[in-house]
Amino acid sequence: MKKNILLILIIMFSTQNISAQSKKYCAFNSNGKYEVNLSNDGSSNASFNLYDNFGVLKKTTQGQWSIRDEGVYGAAYALTFTFTGKNSNLPSMKFICQYDGAGQLQALIDNQNRTWNLCR
């Protein structure tokens, strides 16, 4: 009985750890779905993907992400995604961070005022 409980706890921890390794934020428009994947394992790795309206991957590139306080009159956190992938034609993207009441990153807002919510 103790072995079964231990096995269940190990499986539960492993599954939670896998899902906590990255967070995906998505935005949609007439071109399809934009997705930013942020690693949550301390490596600061990120990827940017563009899918068409049929779910076919059209563009992907990699980079690094960082968050810092850029507020002048109070805390205003910005996430910067610096592209390093070979398919990149942009030097970086900057997002304003939106946090929930528990201090967790909830959404990103890009420079066109689009909200990128957590992908489900």
NUBA-473559 format. One record per atom (N, C-alpha, C): residue number from 1; residue in one letter; atom name; x, y, z. Coordinates in steps of 0.05 Angstrom, whole numbers, plus 5000, padded with zeros to 4 digits. Example, Ala and Ser with C-alpha at 12.3 -4.5 7.8 and 13.67 -1.06 7.14 Angstrom:
2
  num  residuo  atomo    px    py    pz
    1        A      N  5264  4886  5156
    1        A     CA  5246  4910  5156
    1        A      C  5264  4934  5156
    2        S      N  5257  4955  5142
    2        S     CA  5273  4979  5143
    2        S      C  5258  5001  5157
***
This chain:
120
  num  residuo  atomo    px    py    pz
    1        M      N  5016  4976  5000
    1        M     CA  5000  5000  5000
    1        M      C  5017  5025  5000
    2        K      N  5039  5026  5016
    2        K     CA  5057  5049  5018
    2        K      C  5071  5053  4991
    3        K      N  5078  5031  4977
    3        K     CA  5091  5034  4952
    3        K      C  5073  5046  4931
    4        N      N  5047  5039  4932
    4        N     CA  5028  5050  4913
    4        N      C  5024  5080  4917
    5        I      N  5023  5088  4943
    5        I     CA  5019  5117  4949
    5        I      C  5044  5132  4940
    6        L      N  5068  5121  4945
    6        L     CA  5092  5134  4937
    6        L      C  5094  5137  4907
    7        L      N  5086  5116  4892
    7        L     CA  5086  5116  4863
    7        L      C  5067  5138  4853
    8        I      N  5043  5140  4865
    8        I     CA  5024  5160  4856
    8        I      C  5035  5188  4861
    9        L      N  5048  5192  4884
    9        L     CA  5059  5219  4890
    9        L      C  5081  5226  4871
   10        I      N  5098  5206  4863
   10        I     CA  5120  5211  4844
   10        I      C  5108  5218  4817
   11        I      N  5088  5204  4808
   11        I     CA  5075  5210  4782
   11        I      C  5062  5238  4783
   12        M      N  5049  5244  4805
   12        M     CA  5036  5271  4807
   12        M      C  5057  5293  4806
   13        F      N  5079  5290  4820
   13        F     CA  5100  5310  4821
   13        F      C  5113  5312  4793
   14        S      N  5118  5290  4780
   14        S     CA  5130  5291  4753
   14        S      C  5113  5305  4733
   15        T      N  5087  5301  4734
   15        T     CA  5068  5314  4715
   15        T      C  5067  5344  4721
   16        Q      N  5066  5351  4746
   16        Q     CA  5065  5380  4753
   16        Q      C  5091  5393  4744
   17        N      N  5113  5380  4748
   17        N     CA  5139  5392  4741
   17        N      C  5141  5396  4710
   18        I      N  5131  5377  4695
   18        I     CA  5132  5380  4665
   18        I      C  5116  5404  4656
   19        S      N  5091  5407  4667
   19        S     CA  5074  5429  4658
   19        S      C  5085  5456  4668
   20        A      N  5101  5456  4690
   20        A     CA  5111  5481  4700
   20        A      C  5137  5490  4686
   21        Q      N  5147  5473  4667
   21        Q     CA  5172  5480  4654
   21        Q      C  5169  5502  4633
   22        S      N  5145  5507  4623
   22        S     CA  5141  5529  4604
   22        S      C  5112  5539  4605
   23        K      N  5109  5564  4597
   23        K     CA  5082  5576  4595
   23        K      C  5079  5587  4567
   24        K      N  5055  5582  4556
   24        K     CA  5049  5592  4529
   24        K      C  5029  5614  4531
   25        Y      N  5035  5636  4516
   25        Y     CA  5016  5658  4514
   25        Y      C  5009  5661  4485
   26        C      N  4983  5665  4479
   26        C     CA  4973  5665  4452
   26        C      C  4957  5690  4446
   27        A      N  4958  5698  4421
   27        A     CA  4942  5719  4410
   27        A      C  4932  5710  4383
   28        F      N  4908  5719  4375
   28        F     CA  4896  5711  4350
   28        F      C  4889  5735  4333
   29        N      N  4892  5733  4307
   29        N     CA  4882  5753  4288
   29        N      C  4874  5739  4262
   30        S      N  4869  5754  4241
   30        S     CA  4859  5742  4216
   30        S      C  4881  5724  4203
   31        N      N  4906  5728  4210
   31        N     CA  4927  5711  4199
   31        N      C  4930  5684  4213
   32        G      N  4919  5682  4237
   32        G     CA  4921  5657  4252
   32        G      C  4927  5661  4281
   33        K      N  4943  5643  4292
   33        K     CA  4950  5643  4321
   33        K      C  4979  5649  4325
   34        Y      N  4985  5668  4342
   34        Y     CA  5013  5674  4350
   34        Y      C  5017  5662  4377
   35        E      N  5040  5650  4381
   35        E     CA  5045  5637  4407
   35        E      C  5074  5643  4416
   36        V      N  5076  5652  4441
   36        V     CA  5102  5655  4454
   36        V      C  5104  5635  4476
   37        N      N  5125  5619  4475
   37        N     CA  5130  5597  4494
   37        N      C  5153  5606  4512
   38        L      N  5149  5610  4538
   38        L     CA  5170  5618  4556
   38        L      C  5178  5595  4574
   39        S      N  5203  5588  4574
   39        S     CA  5212  5567  4592
   39        S      C  5211  5578  4621
   40        N      N  5205  5560  4639
   40        N     CA  5202  5567  4667
   40        N      C  5222  5550  4684
   41        D      N  5244  5542  4671
   41        D     CA  5263  5524  4684
   41        D      C  5289  5538  4692
   42        G      N  5289  5565  4690
   42        G     CA  5313  5580  4697
   42        G      C  5331  5586  4673
   43        S      N  5326  5575  4650
   43        S     CA  5343  5578  4626
   43        S      C  5337  5603  4610
   44        S      N  5313  5615  4614
   44        S     CA  5304  5639  4599
   44        S      C  5301  5634  4569
   45        N      N  5299  5609  4561
   45        N     CA  5295  5603  4533
   45        N      C  5266  5609  4525
   46        A      N  5262  5616  4500
   46        A     CA  5235  5622  4491
   46        A      C  5233  5615  4461
   47        S      N  5208  5612  4452
   47        S     CA  5204  5607  4423
   47        S      C  5179  5623  4415
   48        F      N  5179  5631  4390
   48        F     CA  5157  5646  4378
   48        F      C  5147  5629  4355
   49        N      N  5121  5624  4354
   49        N     CA  5109  5608  4332
   49        N      C  5085  5622  4320
   50        L      N  5082  5620  4294
   50        L     CA  5059  5630  4280
   50        L      C  5045  5607  4266
   51        Y      N  5020  5603  4272
   51        Y     CA  5003  5582  4259
   51        Y      C  4982  5595  4242
   52        D      N  4977  5584  4219
   52        D     CA  4955  5595  4202
   52        D      C  4928  5587  4214
   53        N      N  4907  5595  4201
   53        N     CA  4880  5589  4211
   53        N      C  4873  5559  4210
   54        F      N  4889  5543  4198
   54        F     CA  4885  5514  4197
   54        F      C  4902  5499  4217
   55        G      N  4918  5514  4232
   55        G     CA  4936  5502  4252
   55        G      C  4963  5493  4242
   56        V      N  4970  5501  4217
   56        V     CA  4995  5494  4206
   56        V      C  5017  5514  4214
   57        L      N  5039  5504  4224
   57        L     CA  5061  5521  4233
   57        L      C  5073  5535  4209
   58        K      N  5073  5562  4209
   58        K     CA  5083  5578  4186
   58        K      C  5110  5590  4192
   59        K      N  5116  5597  4218
   59        K     CA  5141  5609  4225
   59        K      C  5148  5602  4254
   60        T      N  5173  5597  4259
   60        T     CA  5182  5592  4286
   60        T      C  5210  5604  4289
   61        T      N  5216  5615  4312
   61        T     CA  5243  5624  4318
   61        T      C  5247  5622  4348
   62        Q      N  5272  5623  4356
   62        Q     CA  5279  5620  4385
   62        Q      C  5291  5646  4395
   63        G      N  5293  5647  4421
   63        G     CA  5305  5670  4433
   63        G      C  5308  5667  4463
   64        Q      N  5312  5690  4477
   64        Q     CA  5314  5691  4506
   64        Q      C  5294  5712  4516
   65        W      N  5284  5707  4540
   65        W     CA  5265  5726  4552
   65        W      C  5275  5736  4579
   66        S      N  5267  5760  4586
   66        S     CA  5274  5771  4612
   66        S      C  5252  5791  4620
   67        I      N  5248  5793  4646
   67        I     CA  5229  5812  4657
   67        I      C  5244  5832  4675
   68        R      N  5237  5858  4672
   68        R     CA  5249  5877  4690
   68        R      C  5229  5900  4694
   69        D      N  5233  5914  4716
   69        D     CA  5216  5936  4724
   69        D      C  5225  5961  4708
   70        E      N  5207  5971  4691
   70        E     CA  5213  5994  4675
   70        E      C  5195  6018  4682
   71        G      N  5183  6016  4706
   71        G     CA  5164  6037  4714
   71        G      C  5179  6062  4724
   72        V      N  5168  6085  4716
   72        V     CA  5179  6111  4724
   72        V      C  5164  6120  4750
   73        Y      N  5138  6117  4750
   73        Y     CA  5121  6126  4772
   73        Y      C  5110  6104  4789
   74        G      N  5123  6081  4788
   74        G     CA  5114  6057  4803
   74        G      C  5121  6032  4787
   75        A      N  5115  6010  4798
   75        A     CA  5123  5984  4785
   75        A      C  5108  5981  4759
   76        A      N  5122  5976  4738
   76        A     CA  5111  5970  4711
   76        A      C  5130  5950  4698
   77        Y      N  5124  5925  4700
   77        Y     CA  5142  5904  4690
   77        Y      C  5139  5899  4661
   78        A      N  5161  5897  4647
   78        A     CA  5161  5891  4618
   78        A      C  5177  5866  4613
   79        L      N  5166  5849  4596
   79        L     CA  5179  5825  4587
   79        L      C  5191  5830  4560
   80        T      N  5217  5825  4556
   80        T     CA  5230  5829  4531
   80        T      C  5238  5801  4520
   81        F      N  5230  5796  4495
   81        F     CA  5237  5772  4481
   81        F      C  5258  5779  4459
   82        T      N  5282  5771  4463
   82        T     CA  5304  5777  4444
   82        T      C  5307  5753  4426
   83        F      N  5303  5756  4400
   83        F     CA  5305  5734  4381
   83        F      C  5334  5727  4375
   84        T      N  5339  5701  4374
   84        T     CA  5366  5691  4367
   84        T      C  5364  5670  4346
   85        G      N  5340  5662  4338
   85        G     CA  5336  5641  4318
   85        G      C  5343  5650  4290
   86        K      N  5350  5631  4273
   86        K     CA  5359  5638  4245
   86        K      C  5336  5649  4228
   87        N      N  5311  5643  4235
   87        N     CA  5288  5653  4219
   87        N      C  5279  5680  4228
   88        S      N  5293  5693  4246
   88        S     CA  5284  5718  4258
   88        S      C  5291  5741  4240
   89        N      N  5272  5760  4237
   89        N     CA  5278  5785  4223
   89        N      C  5272  5808  4242
   90        L      N  5267  5803  4268
   90        L     CA  5262  5823  4288
   90        L      C  5284  5822  4309
   91        P      N  5293  5845  4319
   91        P     CA  5313  5844  4340
   91        P      C  5302  5836  4367
   92        S      N  5277  5845  4373
   92        S     CA  5264  5838  4398
   92        S      C  5235  5846  4398
   93        M      N  5220  5835  4417
   93        M     CA  5192  5843  4422
   93        M      C  5190  5850  4451
   94        K      N  5174  5871  4458
   94        K     CA  5171  5879  4485
   94        K      C  5141  5877  4492
   95        F      N  5135  5865  4515
   95        F     CA  5108  5862  4525
   95        F      C  5106  5875  4553
   96        I      N  5082  5886  4559
   96        I     CA  5076  5895  4586
   96        I      C  5064  5871  4600
   97        C      N  5072  5866  4625
   97        C     CA  5063  5843  4640
   97        C      C  5038  5850  4656
   98        Q      N  5019  5832  4656
   98        Q     CA  4995  5834  4673
   98        Q      C  4996  5810  4692
   99        Y      N  4994  5817  4718
   99        Y     CA  4994  5796  4739
   99        Y      C  4967  5793  4751
  100        D      N  4962  5769  4761
  100        D     CA  4937  5763  4776
  100        D      C  4941  5771  4805
  101        G      N  4920  5767  4821
  101        G     CA  4921  5775  4849
  101        G      C  4942  5759  4866
  102        A      N  4950  5736  4856
  102        A     CA  4970  5719  4870
  102        A      C  4999  5725  4861
  103        G      N  5002  5745  4843
  103        G     CA  5029  5751  4834
  103        G      C  5039  5734  4811
  104        Q      N  5022  5719  4798
  104        Q     CA  5029  5702  4776
  104        Q      C  5025  5717  4749
  105        L      N  5044  5714  4731
  105        L     CA  5041  5726  4704
  105        L      C  5017  5715  4691
  106        Q      N  4997  5732  4685
  106        Q     CA  4972  5724  4674
  106        Q      C  4969  5728  4644
  107        A      N  4980  5751  4635
  107        A     CA  4977  5758  4606
  107        A      C  4999  5777  4599
  108        L      N  5003  5780  4573
  108        L     CA  5023  5798  4561
  108        L      C  5008  5817  4543
  109        I      N  5017  5842  4541
  109        I     CA  5005  5862  4523
  109        I      C  5027  5871  4505
  110        D      N  5023  5869  4478
  110        D     CA  5044  5877  4459
  110        D      C  5041  5906  4452
  111        N      N  5059  5916  4434
  111        N     CA  5059  5944  4427
  111        N      C  5035  5953  4410
  112        Q      N  5019  5934  4401
  112        Q     CA  4995  5941  4387
  112        Q      C  4970  5938  4405
  113        N      N  4975  5936  4431
  113        N     CA  4954  5935  4451
  113        N      C  4938  5909  4449
  114        R      N  4949  5888  4438
  114        R     CA  4936  5862  4438
  114        R      C  4943  5847  4463
  115        T      N  4924  5834  4475
  115        T     CA  4929  5818  4499
  115        T      C  4935  5789  4491
  116        W      N  4957  5779  4501
  116        W     CA  4965  5751  4497
  116        W      C  4959  5736  4522
  117        N      N  4938  5720  4523
  117        N     CA  4931  5705  4546
  117        N      C  4945  5678  4547
  118        L      N  4945  5665  4570
  118        L     CA  4955  5638  4573
  118        L      C  4940  5620  4554
  119        C      N  4954  5604  4539
  119        C     CA  4940  5585  4521
  119        C      C  4929  5562  4538
  120        R      N  4906  5553  4531
  120        R     CA  4894  5530  4545
  120        R      C  4894  5506  4527
***
